[in-house]
Amino acid sequence: MIKRIVLFNLLLVFLGNWCFAQEKAIIEDFKPSTLNQPGSDYPQVNSQGYARFKVFAPKADSVKVSLGLGGRGGTKLSKSTDGFWLGTTE
């Protein structure tokens, strides 16, 4: 009986972790932030609170955006062929 209870509890723990591990899809309703410089399209925010950045740095080896969210390490941006770096926060 105790073995069944332990197995049931382990099953609940693993199922709970699995359910919380599901990531929501990012809704593509990004709009320029109201705090942007006049005429600037980036950063953009969506209805879920994600932020999208676009930075021009053609000679950079890597670009990372940090929002000060407690040590998550920032969001690495991906380089495009035109020298812009793009990325969306998680």
Residue pairs with C-beta under 8 A, 6 or more apart in sequence:
24 48
26 46
26 48
26 50
26 88
27 46
27 47
27 48
28 46
29 46
29 47
30 44
30 45
30 46
30 50
30 52
31 44
31 45
31 46
32 40
32 41
32 42
32 43
32 44
33 43
33 44
33 45
33 51
36 42
36 43
41 54
42 52
42 53
42 54
42 55
43 51
43 52
43 53
43 54
44 51
44 52
45 51
45 52
46 52
50 88
50 89
50 90
51 65
51 67
51 88
51 89
52 86
52 87
52 88
52 89
53 65
53 75
53 77
53 85
53 86
53 87
53 88
53 89
54 84
54 85
54 86
55 63
55 65
55 77
55 84
55 85
56 83
56 84
56 85
57 63
57 83
57 85
58 83
60 79
60 85
62 76
62 77
63 76
63 77
63 79
63 85
63 87
64 73
64 74
64 75
64 76
64 77
65 74
65 75
65 77
65 87
65 89
66 73
66 74
66 75
67 74
67 89
72 90
75 87
75 88
75 89
75 90
76 87
77 85
77 86
77 87
78 85
78 86
78 87
79 85
80 86
